[in-house]
Amino acid sequence: MSFTASPALVRQAERWFVRGGTPTMIEGYGFVRHVLPRMLPALAFVTLASLAWLVPLKAAGPERWFLLGAVSAVTLAVWVTVRSFVRRMPRFSPTATVAILVAYAAMPVVVPLMQLVVDDAVTPPGGTAAGLLEFVVFFAVVFVATASGTTYGLGTLVHRAVRHTARDLRNNVHLLGRALPAMLFVTLFLFFTGELWQAMNRLTWWRLALVVVLFGAITVLAAAARLRDEIGRVEQDLSPSRLSAACAGTPLASVPIDGPLPAVPLDGRQGRNLLLKLATRQLVQAIVVGIALNAFFLVLGSIVVTPETAEQWIGAAPLYSDLLPGMPVALVGNAILFAGFGSMYFAITSMSDADHRAQFFAPMIDEIERTLAVRAVYLTVRHAAEPGVRLEA
């Protein structure tokens, strides 16, 4: 029998890649054709939300809240509608593409000008010309961040990683059981160091945040190097049995496969997409470990370190946290510091641990191999969807 590949089947396969967080596997993947349509909900949300600046500054009481509520309701409704529309992966004409980009780029200037009519004064964010520039920069940053995240399906990857972590609670408890003893061996005695309590009592929150960001950056660099090796070792088994098994449950499940298919090399963007897919799962798991460690150190410090001991270590009356009443700022800072260090230590060492690799990397590598196998079939179907080409079975 013969099998005729249709453009509709190709588009269904492309949606499967998008839902899996690997949109770059789509052949001919580009900004105008694939990225911009999926960016539209975020761009529409930011564009309409900016209309909140048109609410008259002189309005007070119920009138002001009614106007803000109306803007919020319209923004949310349009976002939901557009989001439902782009799930079908529409393709915009050149005219529509230009109109979308021009409309978004004009909003940072149009909104203050419209406010001049509404309120007899231009009051951009900050109330100054510098505030207007910040408004423009904000729109630009949102556009670049949305384009980057959409290109690699970052939102989908994070959602899938969080969902996997929440679903696999038993495995996460096992990971915490493995992580806590090692973390405590490394950090427990440092936690009760008086000099560190003095430093944390004086350290501002933004400096502490920079330290945590530094730990995160080291984790990302180490994970990137290790995971790049993992992707390099993925073997593309494109035998008929492997291809059929990989396509099961996908739009390509009905495609007849009579023989092995050639492996198609990945380009740089596709390799980065797979790397991000692995790294996201690893980092979400590290965050879970960090949250558990933070809670443990908070409880430990509350039990062991009395107010008198804390005052003796700090050399003065300890400052107390506003968010966590009754807990010294130094204790909260120490808990965050050691949780950040512990999650970094766990993420790096666990990548070389055989048991953790079997529980985490093996399923992820299987998923990567499946993506590559489905991609090989997709490329064949896409070629067969061209006029005059048929698949024989």
Buried (B, 14 or more C-beta within 10 A) or exposed (E): EEBEBEEEBBBBBBBBBBEBBBBBBBEEBEEEBBBBBBBBBBBBBBBBBBBBBBBBBEBEEEEBEEBEEEBBEEBEEBBEEBBEEBEEBEEBEEEEBEEBBEEBBEBBBBBBEBBEEEBEEBBBBEEEEEBBBBBBEBBEEBBEEBBEBBBBBBBBBBEBBBEBBEEBEEBBEBBBEBBBEBBBEEBEEEBBEBEBBBBBBBBEEEEBEEBBEEBBEBBBEBBBEBBBEBBEEBEBBBEEEBBBEBBEEBBBEEBEBEEBBEBBEBEEEBBBBBBBBBBBBBBBBBBBBBEBBBEBBBEBBBEEBEEEBBBEBBEEEBBBBEEBEEBBBBBBBBBBBBBBBBBBBBBBEBBEBEEBBEBBBEEBBEBBBBBBBBBBBBBBBBEBBEEEEEBEE
